[in-house]
Amino acid sequence: MSTYTPGQPVTAIVQRIEIHKLRQGDNLILGFSIGGGIDQDPGQNPFSGDKTDKGIYVTRITPGGPAHEAGLRMGDKIMQVNGWDMTMVTHDQARKTLTKKNEDTVRLLVTRKSLEDAVKNSMGTYPRQ
């Protein structure tokens, strides 16, 4: 079960990342690839924790590319792109939203497993060794 319901506040730990696309001829390069979407099999997504999560995940980062420079990481789950909700979209809708030709900058809201784990660990109590 996903803990996020569309229209409800996002409770996950989120990070804002701004990527300035790299212009190469007529192309605007982001420097990352995505996987997932409501039309994909979540069981095939190596980053989805519960294998029912149909979110959009970062599956590849180009070293030295715009996304890498901005601090995006493999396994990040994309919650929003320029204010658009990405939690209930198809793979193609997500790709089109990310690659709009008239946008030089992409503002992402991502959640990262390591951020959530860090918060859980800081809140937890551990027995002394």
C-alpha positions in Angstrom: 0.0 0.0 0.0 1.3 3.4 -0.9 1.2 5.9 2.0 0.4 8.8 -0.4 -3.1 9.5 -1.5 -3.5 12.1 -4.4 -4.8 15.4 -3.0 -3.4 14.7 0.5 -0.4 16.5 1.9 2.9 14.7 1.2 4.3 13.3 4.4 7.5 12.0 3.0 10.8 13.9 3.6 11.2 15.9 0.4 14.1 17.7 -1.2 13.9 20.5 -3.8 16.2 20.2 -6.8 16.6 22.7 -9.6 18.1 21.4 -12.8 19.2 23.8 -15.5 18.9 22.0 -18.8 22.0 21.8 -21.1 21.3 23.1 -24.6 22.8 20.9 -27.3 21.6 22.1 -30.7 17.8 21.8 -30.6 17.9 19.5 -27.6 17.7 20.4 -24.0 19.6 17.8 -21.9 18.6 16.9 -18.3 21.1 14.1 -17.8 18.9 11.5 -16.2 16.5 8.7 -17.0 13.3 7.7 -15.3 11.4 4.5 -14.6 7.9 3.8 -13.3 4.5 5.2 -13.9 0.9 4.1 -13.4 1.1 2.1 -16.7 4.2 0.2 -15.7 4.7 -3.0 -13.7 6.0 -1.8 -10.3 7.4 -5.2 -9.6 10.1 -4.5 -12.2 11.2 -1.3 -10.4 14.3 -1.9 -8.4 13.8 1.3 -6.4 10.2 0.8 -5.2 10.3 -0.5 -1.7 7.0 -2.3 -1.5 6.7 -3.4 -5.2 3.2 -1.8 -5.5 4.6 1.8 -5.8 3.9 3.1 -9.3 5.8 6.4 -8.8 8.3 7.9 -11.1 11.9 7.1 -10.1 15.3 8.2 -11.3 17.0 5.1 -12.8 20.1 6.6 -14.3 22.2 9.8 -13.9 24.7 10.9 -16.5 28.0 11.7 -14.6 28.8 15.4 -14.9 25.4 16.1 -16.5 22.9 18.8 -15.3 21.0 16.4 -13.0 24.2 15.2 -11.4 25.4 18.7 -10.9 22.1 19.7 -9.3 22.3 16.8 -6.7 19.7 14.4 -8.1 20.5 10.8 -7.2 19.6 7.4 -8.6 16.6 6.0 -6.7 15.1 9.4 -6.0 11.3 9.4 -6.4 10.0 12.4 -8.3 6.9 13.8 -6.5 6.5 17.0 -8.6 7.9 18.7 -11.7 7.5 22.5 -11.9 4.5 22.2 -9.6 2.8 19.3 -11.5 2.0 16.2 -9.4 3.9 13.2 -10.6 2.5 10.6 -8.2 -0.3 9.4 -10.5 1.1 9.7 -14.1 2.0 7.4 -16.9 5.7 7.0 -17.8 5.1 9.0 -21.0 3.3 11.8 -19.2 6.2 12.1 -16.8 8.7 12.1 -19.7 6.8 14.8 -21.6 6.5 17.0 -18.5 10.3 16.8 -17.9 11.3 17.4 -21.5 9.2 20.4 -22.4 11.1 22.4 -25.0 10.1 25.8 -23.7 11.5 25.2 -20.2 15.2 25.7 -19.5 14.8 24.9 -15.8 13.1 22.0 -14.1 12.2 22.3 -10.5 11.8 18.9 -8.9 10.4 17.8 -5.6 11.9 14.4 -4.8 11.8 12.0 -1.9 14.9 10.0 -1.1 15.1 6.8 0.9 18.3 7.9 2.7 16.5 11.1 3.9 13.7 9.1 5.3 16.0 6.6 6.9 18.1 9.4 8.5 15.1 11.0 10.1 13.8 7.6 11.3 17.2 6.8 12.8 17.5 10.2 14.5 14.1 9.7 16.1 14.7 6.1 17.1 16.2 5.0 20.4 19.0 2.4 20.3 20.1 0.0 23.1 23.6 0.8 24.4 26.2 -1.7 23.5 
